[in-house]
Amino acid sequence: MLTPEQRAIVKSTVPLLETGGEALTTHFYKIMLSEHPEVRPFFNQANQASGDQPRALANGVLMYARHIDKLEQLGGLVSQIINKHVSLQIQADHYPIVGACLLRAIREVLGAEIATDAVISAWAAAYQQLADILIGAEEKIYADTAAAPGGWRGARAFRVARKEAESAEITSFYLEPQDGGALPDFSPGQYIGLRLVVGGEEIRRNYSLSAAPNGQSLRISVKRQAGGLASNHLHEQVQAGDLIDVFPPAGDFVLAEGDKPVVLISGGVGITPTLAMLDAALASQRPVHFIHFARNRSAHAFRAAIDARNAKHAQLQRFYVYDEPADEADAPHATGLLSSEQLGALMPASRDVDAYFLGPKPFMRRVKKQLRELGVPEAQTRYEFFGPASALE
């Protein structure tokens, strides 16, 4: 339990974290990943190289320090962390490793004059408080998931039933449990974790479920990323009939119940979770505006599937926006980077909608800003990142 004195000490480090938090977390990852190879599978090295992961952790540590006495003000950050941990199967025995490396990084980066014994003691207590919260919440999800119909805990072997190209860049993988058992009724928008072995080393990755639950199979749709270790392995090496270890569905970026019109805005491979959301919204008879941004038609996945739904469901309106249409056959509804006015023209007249958006970070920053300018209530806009959580402001 944190004492009032320890809370005050943690809050006093906020200015240091504001200016030097990324240097601290970069050093933290250097220590942990070099000295504890057992945790390397949980971290995407591309996110380390780009600085996204250290920046995301620095932001998280700063937010925690700021709100150490009012943790409820962290909002959805804790839930995002818990769900990412669950999807990768982080366990209680990983937390002492992280804690020890974090405290060592604080001492080595800030120096003994600033990182006194009192500061280290306060941060040790603060870290343990957070670890206890996360461990407890994650264990509950693990247990509840295992107890649910079709659920499981840990890795479960799935067979790749088939691969299907959805665009020039995106391929879908249809996964069926090797044991022939049932599957859980996951929430549209959730993702699964995969355990892969690439070049003799284990890696773990999250992929959104791109089809509604059917109790028999799961579908993920993966974009081949330049230099992407996992995506290139899946595209080039994994074939129909192969087995993959799969962790249960997780994630809190899900379609909420309600009767408001739904606006689904996606960019590139960000379309994947919105597909399951779309089917769920259509089944509930809610009006849906489906707005998708792609580079051109060859890079546009699932266009035929969306067109088919549009022809079948009167409450669905779909719009495609291309950055660089190749020719007239592309036939998008708009081109280039949309302004707020243009986006507004593709949305329902009323701004009292539930809006969900996902895609590359620059795209998401633009959409978040434009939805605010258009008057969509902040509480009714929902988004999630592929990769480390980052601020969109």
N, C-alpha and C positions, 0 to 999 in steps of 0.2 A: 504494500500500500504506500502510495506516495505521500510524503508529509507536506504540509504547507510550505516549508522551507525548500524542499526539493522542487516543488512546482514553480516556486519563484526563481530558482536557479535555472531551470529549464527554460522558462520564459525569457530570462535575461540573455540567453544565447541566441534569441531570434535575430538580432542585428547581424551577428556573425554568420548565421545560416543564410541570411538574405544576400550577403556579399560573397561568402565563400562556401556555400553549401554544395555546389557542384564539384569543387576541388576535393571536398571531403568525401563525397560519395564516389567519385572516380577512384580515389585512393582506397576506399573501402572495397570496391569491386576488384581492384588489382590484388589486394591482400587475399580476399576470399577465394577468387577463382584460381589463383596461383597455388594456394596452400591447401585448398579443399576441393580436389577434383570430383568428389562425390556430389557436389551441388552444381557442377557445370551444365549437366543436361537441362536444368531448369531455365537457363539464360540464353537468349538469342545473341550470338556474338556480333551479328550485324547491328543490333541495337546498342551494343557496347561500343562498337567502332564509330557509330554515328553520334554517340553522346546522348541518344534518346533515353537509354536506361538510367544513366547517372542523373540526367536532368529530372526524370520522372521521380526517382527516389529522393532527390534533393527537395523537390516540391512537396513530396509527401512528408518528409521529416520536418520541413519548415511549417507546414500546415498543422502537424501534430504538436509541435512546440508552441505555436500560437494559441492553440485551443486546448492545451493540456488540462485546463481546469473546467472546460466545457466541451467534452468530446462530441456531444450531439451536434455541434456546429460543423463537424467534418462532413456532414451530409452523406452523399453516396460514395465518398472515397473509400470508406472502410468496406462497404459491400462490394465494390469493384475489386479491391484487393483480395477479399475472402474468396470470391468466385474465381478469380484467376488462379489463386493458390489451389483451390479444389480441382480445377480443370487439369492442373499439372501434377496433382497428388502430393503437394507439400505436406510433410508430416511433422509431428511435434518435435522430433529429435533434430530437425533442421534448425530450429529457432536458436538453440544455444550457439551454434556455429555463427549465425548471422550476428547475434548479440555481441559475441566476443570480438568479431572483426570490426563491427561498428564502433565499439568503445575504443579499440586500438587505433582506428582511423581518427577518431576525435582527438585522442591524445597526441598522435603523431602530426596531424595537420595543424591543430590549434597551438600545440606546444604546451609544455608543463606549466608555464606561467599563467596561461588562460585556462587550460584543461586541468584544473587542480583536482585533488582527490575528491573534493566536495562536488565539483562539476561531474566527474566521472561517476561518482556514487548516485547523483541525482539522475543522470541519464541511464544508468543501469536499472534503476527503479522504474523510470519512465518506459524503458524498452520492455521490461518484464511485464508491466501493466498492459502494454499493447499486445505483447506476445500471448498473454493469458486470454485476452479478448479474442484474438484471431484463432488460437488453438481451440478454444471452446466452441466458437461459431463454426469452424471448419469441421470439427468432429461431429457436430450435430448434423451438418449436411451429409457427411459421409454415411452416418448411420441411417438417416432418413432415406437417402438415395438407395442404399442397399436393401432397406425394408420395403420399398415401393414395388408394386407389380412390375416385373421386367427389369428392375434395377440391379445394380451390382456395385461392388466396392473394389477399388484398385484397377488393375489392368484386366481386360477381357479380350480374348482373341477374336478378331473379325476377319472374314474373308472378303477380298475385293471381288464382288460379283461381276462388275464391269466398269470400264472407263469410258467416258463419253466426252468428246470435245464440244465445248459450248461456244467457243470463239477462238480467235487466233492465239489467245493467251491463257484462257481458262479451261480447265478440264474438270469434269465431275467424277467422283469416285463413289460408287454404290457399295456400301459395306453391310455385310450380313454376319450375325454372330455365328462363330464356328460351332457352338454348342446347340444351335437350332432353337434356342430359347426365345422368349418374348423380349420386347424392348419397352422402356418406359415411355409414358406420354409426356415428352418434354415440352417446354414452353417455346412457342415460336420466337426466334431471335437468339436462342441459346447456342452455345458452341460446345465442342468436345475437345479433349486432348488426345494427341497421338504420341506414342513412344516409338521412335524410329532408330535404326542403327545405320549410320552413314559413315563410310570409311572406317569402320570398326569402332566408332564412338556413338554412344547413346545421345540422342537429342529429343526434346519434347516441344511440341508446338500445339497451338490452339487453332481450330478452324470452325467457322460458323456452320451450322446445319442449314443447308440450303433447300430443304424440302420439308413439308409438314410431317408430323409424326404419323407412322402407319403401323407401328407395332412389329414390323418385320425387318426393316432395313433403315440405315442412316445414309444420308447423302451429304458430302462436302464438295465444294467447288473451289479449286485452288488455282490462283494465278501464278504463272511461272515468273518469278522475280529474277532480274539480272543478278547473278551471283548468289541467289538464294539457296542455301544449303538444303533445306527441307523441300522447298517447292520444286527444285530441279530434280531431286531424288525421286519425288512422287511422280513427276511427269516422265522421267526417263527410265527409272529403274523399276518402279512398282507396276506390276501387271495383274490382269485378271487372274484370280486363283491364289494370289499371294495373301499371306496373313499379316495383319497389323494389330498391335496392342492398342486398345482404345480405352480411354477413361470416360466416365459417365458425363452426360450433359450438365453444364453449369452456365451461369451468367444471369445478370439482372437487367440486361437490355432486352426487354420482352414487351410484347404487345399487351398493354393494360386493357382491362375490361372497361367498357363504357359505350356510349351511344353517339359520341361526337364524330364528325367526319375524320377520317384518317388520311394524313399526308405522309407518304413514304418517299424520301429523297435520297438517292444513292449516287455515288460516283465510282466508276470502275468496278472492281471486285467487291466494293461495298454493297453491291446488290444482293449478295448471298443471304444475309439474315432477313432481308426485306421480303424475300420470296415466301418463306414460311409465314411471316407476318401478314402478307397479302392474302394468302389462302384463308387464314384464320379470320381476318377482317371481312372477307367476302362471305364466309360461312355465317357470320353474325349479321349480315345484311347492312353493314355500315357503309356509307359512301366512302370511296377511296380515290385519292388522286395519287397516281404512281408516276414519279418524275425521276428519270434516270439520265445521268451524264456519262458519256463515253467519248473516246477519241474519234472513232468513226464506226461504221457498221461492222467491219471485220473484228473490231475489238469489243463489240457489244454482245455480251452473253445473254441468253434467254429471251431474245427479242420475240422469237416465234411463240414461245410459251406465254409471254405477257399478252401478245396480240390475240392469242386464242382465248385467254381469260377475258380480255376486253370485249371480244365478240359474244361471249356467253353471258356476261354480267353487266346489266344496264347501269349499276351503281359505280362501275369502275371507269375512270378516265385515266388514260396513260399518255405520257409525254416524253419524248426523247430529245436530248440536247447533245450535239456533237461538237467537239472542239475543232476538228478539221475534216469535215465530210469530203470523201474522195470524189464523189460524183452525184448526179441527181438521183441515182438509185438508192443512195443512202436515206433520203427522205426523212430527215429529222424534223421535229416541230420547231426547233430553234438551233442556232449555232453560236459558238463562242462562249465567253464567260458572262453569265447573266447578271444583270443589275437587279436591285430590289424590285423595281417596277416590272421587269420582265418575269421574275420569279413569281411575283404576286399575280400576274395575269394567268399563270398556270395553276394557281391554287384556287380553292373555293372562295367565293365572294366574302363569306364570313371568316374572320380570323380566329373564331372559337373552334379550333381544331386540335387534334392530337398529332403532333409532327414528330417524325423519327427520321434521323439522317445519319449517314455513315459513308466514309470514303477517305481519300488521302487528307492529311492534315490541312494543307492550304485550302482545299475544297471545303472542309468542315468549318474552318474559320470564317470563310466567306458566307456559307449558308447560315451559320449561327448569327452572324451580324445582320444578315438580311432578314431573317425571321423576326429578330428583335425590331428592326426598322419597320417591318410590315405589321407589327402589332400583335403577333402571336404571343400569348402569355408564356413567360419563361418557364412556369411550372408545367406547361403542356408541350415543351420541346424536350426530346430525349435523344441521346447520342451515345456512342461508344467507339473506342479506338481499336483498330487492329494494332497490337503492339503496346508499349508502355503508355499508361495514362499520362496525358499532358494537358496543360492549360491551353484553351483555345483563344483566350483574350490576347 
